[in-house]
């Protein structure tokens, strides 16, 4: 509707305005379908391969549909010569394509994440980036140098790289948009490396440059994001158990050593709770290893829901788990251990499972992590032996 009324006021022809409006509508529908179908829709900028798909499907293909319908419409209406069809089509298509490359990513990315949560240092860095964009924009496109048309457009690239590495896709896309605004203003004023004999030719060259720059910046920002996510996954794998999602033995020992150091300074106790999943071998033999793995995950889920933020829950061995409880004495530790055991026993899933528990408290039961784990392990197996004896007596 907007395209129809705008063109109606400028061209004055209902048929021509309707044709252009139809082209714009078809472009949006085709682009939205293709991007949602093949490039993950609004999340297209999270992966480099999807950025390329977005550029191909939205910026190249869907805009070609609009340019074809629009130029054909005005050619039939006598508003453009058929001999100029190619050049008019290229101008139309390039304008729409660069709009998809420069403007659309900013709109999409800010819609996905509107809130800005930066530390003061990051705020100052952002202000520095904006100042850099303004200064470089004026140097390249503002005509402040004695010679107006020096080919200095390459000076823009380091700022886009800075935005991609220091911030992310949203800020990198915004940096490209801000620089584009300065570049358009300067080029129309007759300054910058893209000034030619006509404004149309100048803007075509500028649009080509900004389009390529936008693509490179978006892809770079996506690659940086992928690398950071990969590093985070590796970090988590290094300290977590892949089956249960709990901490692994390495993380457990780090937590225990840290608590030993802290408690030796503060003279405050902490507790270690060991839990052993009873009869895991029988579960595997009767129901299969998938059910056995699920039994381990059931215990892990209970631990996740029973621990405080300062606690560390870990998978200690094949069927053993450990919980480090800072600032916790024996009575409170046993309360946690029994609560976990009760929740595991009545979690409602089949087959029913139980856990045996043992508790050790620093410094009474040991001054090192090895001594604490050994003490808790002895208590655990004493508890397990008593339960087995009661079961046989029945």
Protein Blocks (a to p, Z undefined) as FASTA:
>chain_A
ZZmmmmmmmnopaklmmmmmmmmmmmmmmmmmmmmmmnopmmlmmpfklmmmmmmmmmmm
mmmmmmmmmmmmmmmnopacfklmmmmmmmmmmmmmmmmmmmmmmmmmmmmmmbccddfk
lmmmmmmmmmmmmmmmmmmmnopafblkbcfklmmmmmmmmmmmmnommlmmmmmmmmmm
mmmmmmmnopajkbcfbfklmmmmmmmmmmmmmmmmmmmmmmmmmmmmmmmmmmmmmmcc
fklopacfklmmmmmmmmmmmmmmnopacdddddddehklmmmmmnojklmmmmmmmmmm
mmmmmpcfkbccddfblmbccdddehiafklmmmmmmmmmmmmmmnopacdddddddddd
dfklocbfklmmmmmmmmmmmmmmmmmmmmmmZZ
